[in-house]
Amino acid sequence: MAATTLKEFTLEEVAQHNTPDDLWVVIDAKVYNLSRFKDLHPGGLAVLLDEEVAGQDATEAFYGLHRHEVLERPQYKRLHIGTIQGQKSVLYDQVAGEISQVPYAEPTWLTPGYFSPYYSDNHRGFQKVVRRFVDEVMYDDAQAREEDGKRPSQHVFDKMAEINMHAMRLGPGKHLQGRTLMGGLVKPEEFDYFHELIITQELVRCGQRGYGDAMLGGKVIGLPPVLNFGSEELKAKVVPEVLAGKKFICLAISEAMAGSDVMGLQTTAKLTEDGKEWIINGSKKWITNATFADYFTVGCKTDDGLTVILVERGPGVETRQIKTSYSTTAGTAYVTFDDVHVPVGNTLGQVGGGIFVILSNFNHERWVMCCSSARCQRSIIDECLKWTSQRKAFGKPLISQPVIRSRIAGMIARTESVQSWLENITYQMTHMTYKQQAEKLAGPIGFLKSYSTQCAQDTARDAVQIFGGRGITQTGMGRFIEHYYRTVTFDSLLGGAEDVLADLGVRQAIRSMPKNARL
């Protein structure tokens, strides 16, 4: 079918179409015929018949009330009948895969004209491919699934598996050996924590918190104990199908009466008389991805202490969805184990040594959350700078108000400090063994996690004030602000509450105090 050629009009011609039955408007040099749409307009007919809208260039009025994405919807694209003679469209939404030109909308290393000692040319090429993948494969699915509450579409998991993104999200390690990463863009032995940081930060640009956790957040924290502490036989069975996105796993530690207090877990595992099986009883709460998980990495109380056991979904395992501040797409659930029989070969690590299995992954889990938090805050800056530049109040753009600029200044300062601290710690991670990271970085990562989520909550509050009523409305101009404000507290709790992590950092620092230090 041949493409339809759009007709050109003059502004004078458009001005003649300003009645209810013959109603045209101009938005960004494009002419729209709203004659058949007027009765469907959510804002009513009166708005469209305003003397500054009907038959006029309504660009400013439109962008004061609507996001650009409205014009990209099929039902509205059909209203586009032509263009204005001698004018070109200058307003556009973010093009898939491209870097934003909005100040501070991107980290410094991606901002033209700036430099960084941390990122190589390979990192930069890697970022371009990941961003395009997220924009083209994941973004639309994220918006739809956050709304309907279903887990991410299987085709997204399959596409991620094709480029081994599931494996890369676990960070550098032996699990990458023999895999072709991102179509061969990066070699397994060259993949480092900055590559993983890039993946994590690009994923959260979808702006949907529940979907972010649904993108196998349970795997990121539930599979490493299997990789690092499982038997070769167990790994051969579980790891390939999980990294292929065919089966799903979650970490089941938290309970109704034990969160940060890991040693207070009440779920029990008792050996059968022949010593061949564990019998597990108890419950877990707030478990990410549990509703659709096939495997559960479970912390249990045993006669010898705390033990971690991999449980496969089967008789006696039940999951019930928990409704949280974000959508049900993350699969957050209450999990019960009722006389669940598990082979003793599913034990991860030493019997009674479960605390080491659990703690071994805490640093990485919290670091991933810091990566996400830093990028989410930057997305809010992007939203606020766009909004305050286009929205007028008292006859001037919002950005002309000193109090607005002050709030945005705080957002920028917080976000830049979080990103800089994050990159410094990431650099240390790339030069340390896993054991050295556990010894030296638990405190700093705990501090960063606590600081970043405190900054995030301050930024969320300020953003709502900037957007006003739109900042608490789930649709329209402020929909990302409302969503962020509603869900930002997740990050302050997951992986350890802010106060607990800050105290961890101080306690670790005190242990390193020199004996002879005096004022």
N, C-alpha and C positions, 0 to 999 in steps of 0.2 A: 504494500500500500504506500502510495506516495505521501510524503510529509505535507501537511497543510501549511500553506503560505499565509502568514499573518499580515493583515492589512495595516497600513500606516495611517494614522489620523493626526490632525492638528489639535492643539488644546482648545481652539475655538469650536471645532466640530464636536468634541466631547462635551463641551459646555452646553450644547443644545439638548443633551439627553439627561435631563434633571428632574423628571417627574416619576411618580410611583410606577407607572406602566412602561416607562422608557428611561431606565436608570443605569448610567454608566459612571465609573470612577477610574481614576488613574492611580496606580501604586507602582512607584519605582519605574516610571516610563512605560509601564505596561497597562493596557486598557482592559477593563473587566466589565462585562455586561451583567448587572445584578438584577435585571428586570424580573426574571423568574425565581431568583433567590431571595428576594426581599422579604417574603413571608416566612422564610426559614431562618432568617438571620437571628441568632440568639439574643442580640441586643435590641431587637425590635426595629420597626420601620423608621421611627422618628430619628434614630441616629444616622441612618443612611440618607435621609432627606435634609439633613443639616446643610446650610448654605455653603459650608466649607468642605462638604463631602460630595453631594450629588453633582455630577458633571464637572467635578474639580479634581485637582491633584490632591489626593487624600493620603499621601505617603506618610506624612507626619502623624496624622490622626490614627492611621492603621497601626503603625509601629508603637504607638502609645498604648495600644490595647491588645495587640496580638503578637505572637511569636512568628517568625518567618516561616516556620514549618507548616503553618496553616495554609500558606499559598502552595505548598508542595503536595497537598492532599488531592487525589484524583478528582473529587467532586468540585473542588475549587479551580483546579487547572482547566476544567471544561468551560469555566466562565471567562477565560482569557481569550479575547477576540482580536487583539492587535497591539501595536506599539505607537509611541508618540514620535512623530516625524522629527528627525534631527536630535533625538535624545537617546541615550544608552542607559541600560539598567546598571546601577552602581552598587546596589545593596544585594548581598548574597549570604547564604548560610555557609557554615563550614563545609568545605569540599572534602569528600572522603579521602583520608590519608594525608591531608595537608596540615602544616603547622599553623596555628592561630597567630594572627598579627596583633591581637589584643595584648597590651602590656601586662606582663606577669601572668598571662594565661598559660605560659609554658615555663618549665624550669630553665634556668640560665643557660645550661648546656645546649638547649634546643633553640635559643633565641639568637637570631642572626646578629653577627658582630661581636658575640661574646665567646669566651673560651672556658675550657675545663680541663684539669689534669687527669680526670677520672675516666673519660670516655674515649675510646679509640674509633677509628673509621669503621671498624666492624660493628661496634655498638651503634653507631649512627645509621648504618645501613640496616641493621637489625631492627632498630626502632621504626624506620619507615615501613618495613614489611609488616611488623606487628600492628602498627596503627591502621594500615589499610585493611588488614585482616579483621580487626575489631570493628571498624566502621562498616565494612561490607558484609561480614558474616554474622556478627553478634549484636550490633546496635539495635536493629529493628526487633529482633527476638527478645532482647532485654526489655524493651518498652512494652511489648505484648504480654510477656510472661509475668512481669511485675503487676500488670493489671489483672490478668486472669488467675494468678496464683499457682499456675502449673510450673513444674520444673522445666529448665531449659530444654529446647527441642533437641531430639536425638541427633538430628543432622548437624547441629552445632558441635556437639561432642565428637561426632565422627570427623568433621573437618579439622577440629583441633588435634585429633589423633593422627591424622594424615601428616601433619607437620611436627608431630611429637611434642605438642605444647603441654599435654598432660605431664609428660616426663620432665620437661624443662621447668615446670612450676614447682618441682621439688628441689630445685637448685642444682649446683654442680655435684657430681658424684659418679660412682661406678654404674648406676642405673642408666646412664646415658651412653655407655660404651656400646658401639655397634649400631647406634641409631643415627638416622639422617635427620639432622635438626634444621627446621625451617628451610626444607628443600636443599640442604647442603650449605646454607649461608654461613653457619658457624660449626666448627668441628667440636665433637663432644669434649675433647681435652682442653679446648679453649673457652668453653662456656663457663662464665663466672657469675658472681652474685650481681654484677651490674646488668648482665643480660636478664637475669631473673627480675631485678628491680624494674627494668623496662617493661617486661610482660605484665607485672602486677599493676604498674601505674597506668598502662594503656587500657587494661581491662576495666578499671574503675571509671574510665571516661564515659561509660554507658550511663552513668548517673543513677543507677537503680541498685540500692543497697542489698535488697533481698536477692536479686539476680546475681549480684557479685558473690554472695555466699553460696548460691546455688551452683555456681561454676566450679563445683567440686572443692569447696572450701574444706569439706570433711576429709577429702582425699589428701589435701596438703598437710593436714595434721594427723590423719589416721593411718596413712600408708608408711611414713618413715619408720615407725616402730617395727613394722613387718620387714622392711628393707634392711634395717640395722640390727635387728635382734631375732628375726624369724629363722627357722631351719631352711636349708636349701630346698627341701621338698615343699615346704609351705610357700616359699617365695616363688617357686616354679609354677605353683598352681594359681596363686593370687595376683602377683604383680603384673604379668602380661595382660590379663583381661581387664584389670583396673586401668592401666596406662593406655589401653586401647579404647577406653570409654564404653566398654560393654557391660562392666559391672562396677558397682559403686561401694565405697567404704567410708566410714565415719569414725571419729574418736569419741568414745563414750566414757567420760571421766566424771563430769559434774553430776551431783545428785541434789535432791531437794534440801538436804541437810549438810551438804559438803560441796563448796565451790572451790575457793582459793585454798581451803584447808583440805589438801589432797589426802593427808593421812587420816582424815575423818570419814573416809568412804565406808559405806555399810554393805554394799553388794558383796556377797560371799561366794567363794569357790571352794568346794570340798572334793577331795579325791575319792573315787570309788574304792572299794576294798581291794580290787586287783591293781589299783594304781594306774589304770589305762585311760581313765576319763576324769574330767572335771564336771561337777554338777554345780551350775551357777544359779543363784537366786538373788533377786534384788531389782532395783530400778535406777534409771538415769534420767536426767532432765535437762532441757535446753540443748539437745544434741543436734547439731547442724547436719543436714542431709539425711537424717535418720529415716524419714518416711520412705525414701526410695533406696536406702542402703541395702546392699547384699551382705556386707561384712561389717562387724563392729569391733573396734579395738578397745577392749574393756578393762578398766581398772577394777580389781577385785581384792577383797580382804581374804587372805589364806592363813593357815596355821603358822606359816613362817613369816608373815608380814604382808606387804602389798605386792601383788603379782598382776602382770598384764597378760591377757589372754585374747586371742583372736576368735571371735564367735561368728559363725555363719548363720544367716537368717534361716530359721527352720522351726520345728515344733518347740513351743514354749517361749519363742521370741515374738513380742508384739510391740508395735509402735503406734502412738496416737499423736496426731498433729497438735502443736501448741500455737495458738494465735499470738503473734508478737506485733511490735510497732510497724514492721514492714510486712510485705506480702508473704503468703505461704509458699512462694516459689523456692525458698531456701530449704524447705523440708524440715524445719525445726520440730523436734518431737520429744515426747516422753516415751522412754523405752523400758519395758519390763522383761525380766528373765525369770521364768517359772520352771524350775527343775530342768534347765537346759543342759544337755549332755554334749561335752566338747572333748575331742581327743586331746590327750596330754601333749601331743606333738604341736598343738597350737599355742603352747606357752611361748611368750616373747621375752627372751632374756632368762635370767635366773629366777627360780621360784623364790619369792620374798625380796627380789631385787627390782620390783616394779617402779619404785620411786626414781631410780636411775633411768629407766626406760622412758618414763613420762617427762622428767626434767630435761633429758637429752634433746628433746624437740622444742622445748619452750622458747629458747632463744630465737630459733628460726621462725616459729609461729608469730612471736611478738614483732620481730623485724618485718615480716610480711605485712602485718597490720600497720606498722609505721609507714611502709611504702604506700599503702592504700590511703591512709589518712592524709599524708602530705599532698597527694594528687587530688583527692576530693576537695580539700581546702582551696586548691588552686582553681578548680572548676567553679567554685563559688565566687572567687574574685572575678573570673571571666563573666559570669552572669551579672554580677553587681556593676561592673564597669560598663557593660553594654546597656543595662537598664538605666543607670543614672545619666548616661550620655544621651539617650533617646527620650526619656520621660521628662516632661516639663511640669513644673509646679510654680505657681506665682509668676508665670510668664517666662521662666528661665529653666534650663536643664537642671535636674537634681544635683548634678555634679558641681554646680556653682555654689552650693550651700556648704559652708565650712564644716558643719557638723557631719555631713555625709562624707566629705573628704577625710575627716578624722577617723571615721569608722573604717573606711577602706584602707587607710594608712595602717591601721592596726592589723587588718587582715593580711596585708602584704608582708608586714614585718614578721608576723607569726609564721606565715607559710614559708618565707625565705629562710628563716632560722631553722625550721623543722627540716626542710630539704637539705640544707647545708650540713646539719648534724647527722642526718641520715646518710648522706654520701660519705662523710668521714668514717662512720662506723662500717659502712659497706666496704670501704677501702681496707679497713682493718681485717674484715672477714676474708677478703680475697688473699690476704697474706698470712692467715693463721690456719692451723689445722682445726678440725672439729673440736678436739680436746682443748686446744688453746682458747678457742672461742668460748667454751664453757667456763674456763677458768677466769678469763679476763673481760668478757663482754656481757655477762649476765646482768651486772649492775648498770653499765651504760645503756644497754638496750632497754632495761626496765625503766630507767630515767626517761629515755626518749619516748617510749610508749606512753608513759604517764603525761609527759609534757605535750606530746602531739595531740592527744585526745582532749586535754584541757584547752589547748589552742583551738581545736576544732569546734568545741562547744561554744567558745566565745565568738568565733566566726559565724556559726549558725545563728546565734542570737542577734548579732549585728546585722546579718543579712535579712532577717525577718523585719527588723526595724526599717531597713532601707526599702524593702518591697511593700511594707505596710500590709494591708488586707490580702494582697496577692501572695504574700509570703506564707499565708496559712490556708491557701486554696490549692486543692490537689490538681487542678487543671489550669491551663492558661499561662500567663506570663511568669508566674512565680512557682510553677509546679516543681521544678528541681530544688528550689529553696525550701518549699514546704516539706518535700521528701527528705531532704538533708536534715532539717531541723527535727523531724519526727524520728529519724533513725540514727542520728549521730551518737547517741548514748550507747549503742551497741559496742562501738569501738572502745569506749571507756571501761567496759566490763569484760569483754571477751579476752582471754589470755591473761587475765589478772586485773583486778580493780586498780584504779589509779593510785590510791593510797598504799595498797599492798606493794605495788611495783616500786614506788618512790622509796618506801621503807627498805625494800630489798637492796636498792642501790646504795642507800646510806650504810646499811649493815655490811655490805661487801666492802665499802670504802673503809669502814672502821677496822675491818679485819686486816687491811693492808697498811694501817697506820704504823709508822716506825716507832720502836720502843723508846727511842731517845728524843722524840719530838716534844719540845717544850716552847712556851712563849718566851 
